[in-house]
Amino acid sequence: MARMAASTGGVEEDASDGDWEYRPLHLPADVSRMTAAVRLAIQAEFGGWELSRVRLYPGGVRKVWLRRRRSKHMLPELSI
């Protein structure tokens, strides 16, 4: 699994649950809302992901869970 630079957040290992697969992302406090929104929009547009859950922690760190339907042929990943 590719990891991103600490300044833009990190990708954890993907998980799956029946018909859905999930991708958790950590967004550090120094990532603006606009930057986070653009990044999530890119994941949605090119990776087929949709927002499942967002959790805001003290200090401004966000954990975001993305999900997409599992398919027989996987969508290509973005190189980051």
N, C-alpha and C positions, 0 to 999 in steps of 0.2 A: 504494500500500500504506500502510495506516495505521501510524503509529509510536506507541509507548507512551512514557510518561514514563520517564526514566532510572532513577528509583528503583524501578520495578517490572519493568524489563527491556525488551528491545527485540525487535521482529520484523524479521527480514530478509526478503528477497524469496523468494517461494515457488519451488519447483523441481518438476519432474515427471520420472518415469522409468518409462516403460511404463504399467503399470496403477496405479501409485502416484503421489501428489503429496506433497511434503515441505515442511515449514515449520520452519526453524531459529529458535530463540529464544535470546536471551542473558539470563541471570539474574545480576545483580550479586551480589557477596558479601554485601551488606547485606539481601538477601531471605532470610527464614527458610525452613526446609524446609517448615514448615506452610503458609506463604503460597504457596510454589512448588507444593506438592501441590494446594492449592485451585485455583490458577490453571490447572494442567494438567487437573484434573478438570472444570472449566468448559469448557475447550477440547474435551475428550472428549465431554461431555454434549451441548453445543449446537452444536459444529462438526464432530462426527464424527471427530475426530483421535484417534490412539492414539500412545503413546510408542514411538519407534523406537530412540533412542540418547540417552545422557546422558554428557557429558564434564565432569569437574571439573578446573579449572585451578588452578595455585598462586595463593593469595590468596583462594580461595573462589568465583571466578566459575564459573558453570555454563553450558554450551552444550547445549541440548536440541533434538533433532530429533523433530518429530511427523510422522506420516504418516497418509494415508487413501486409500482406493481412489478412483480417478478415476471420475466418473460423468458421464452426459450432462447432467444438471441439477445444478448446483453447489448446495451447502448454503449458507444465508445466513451471513455473517460476523458476529461479535460487534462491536459498536461499543464501543471502549475509550477 
